[in-house]
């Protein structure tokens, strides 16, 4: 049985071997007949082969393109969380306590690290910030606010009414000497049993909400600090914050003219943690260093350069964004000067000065002929301004001055286009018969204390902030014609005083507009100042980042941070749902 199976298996193997040899021989013959012997025929069909090759290649490329197209359809590059943003600022940082912020650098750090009760929003109007609601009674003499729920400091401690009341106490304490003391002067502040905080004013004020744009500081960190030496407390070097970013560290002079402050995203920020992980503020002492930092790519952005500085930015990696702000450049006549105290002289100077020529020194800026901007208020009518007429102005001045040679000091600061405007104004006044001298100072506390406050000028070319509200009482009310006031023309008109107070105390929008229309008539006739232009904030930023949006309306340059939680520096791929 075993022998039989063995023989049968051997037969099967021999049969399979013969079949395999036969198949191999047939395959070789088939290959020889159908491929090898036909290779020589390729030249006859090479065009067909080429066409088929192109078709196959096209099909492959189409498949790749289709895959890529579908990939693009369901994914795109977007900004994502992460990264570090570096902004260059100018001005020394003496304290990180926001109640003492005066320089541009200190104000930038204050806005990044501290929240306020009210703030300017995307639209350029003032609204609640830390406050959940802010409202007034019928006549605007009492204002009430209620804080948002769940507010916290960067160290996790609750931010409460106690912090607000403590901050108000510091601001109203003369010994503290904060920069916000004027906001709450003679205001009675009380905490109510229901958690509201009320501000009772000595007189109605339609725009008191703007006065609530002051930062809150933590009571649990500062309550034991002596008020007189508050600025010297450790808090000024390492603060607990409530804004979008919290203090991380600072680094001394990397070079002789630079200091760096490192901030990190605050997870307790009431609007949510920012997309940027960290924010560094590089502090410089002058524009030259800022330009060098931009060109070297060592900073991401800056708002410190004016239009005339742009040509010095040679790096191709930066964009420029111009954003109009609610400030105005004016020529102020010091009415304490015997000659300029005559309204007819001031009107003649305005007639003989080519205002358009002066305005055009600052390109891409918006003309500002009146002390109110259209962003602040819309008026139905404006008084007519006199047209430029040099010969008429000369004739009038000749009669008023009896052809006496009169010397006038023109004062300005070394900021933006102001020196160029002052020099051109000097040339034009020379044509009108005046002898002029231009004095240009650096912007500093010394300039404010020694020049502005003492009114040490005959004519001042200067930029003033106008704010979100049309209230200009600080600049043209008689009570402000003092060393502590901002009435830079020393302008006095009792009827104007009544109009400005009435407008400030009026909540009715149409009645308020009428009062400002009457005020402008006096302003044009009395000519305490000449309006020139509304300056821009020029923001230089790296092409690969996303700063403030085009829909953000700025009142001041600091309002660029209104949408700080949406700023971004890192891009990633986002898959879209089909």
Secondary structure, 3 states (H helix, E strand, C coil): CHHHHHHHHHHHHHHHHHHHHHHHHHHHHHHHHHHHCCHHHHHHHHHHHHHHHHHHHHHHHHHHHHHHHHHHHCEEEEEECCCEEEEEEECCCCCCCHHHCCCHHHHHHHHHHCCECEEECCCCCEEECCEEEEEECCCCCEEEEEECCCCECCCCCECCHHHHHHHHHHHHCCCCCCCCHHHHCCCEEEECCCCCEEEECCCCCCCHHHHCCCECCCHHHHCCCCHHHHHHCHHHCCCCCCCCEEEEEEECCCCCCEEEEEEEECCCCCCCCCCCCEEEEEEECCHHHHHHHHHHCCCCEECCCCHHHHHHCCCCCEEEEEEECCEEEEEEECCCCCCCCCHHHHHHHHHHCCHHHHHCCCCCCEECCCCCCCCCCCCCCCCCCCCCCHHHHHHHHHHHHCCCCEEEEEEEECCCCHHHHHHHHHHHHHHCCEEEEEEEECCCHHHHHHHHCCCCCCEEEEEEECCCCCCCHHHHCHHHCCCCCCCCCCCCCHHHHHHHHHHHHCCCHHHHHHHHHHHHHHHHHHCCEEEEEECEEEEEEECCCECCCCCCCCCCHHHHHHHHHHCECEEEEEECCC
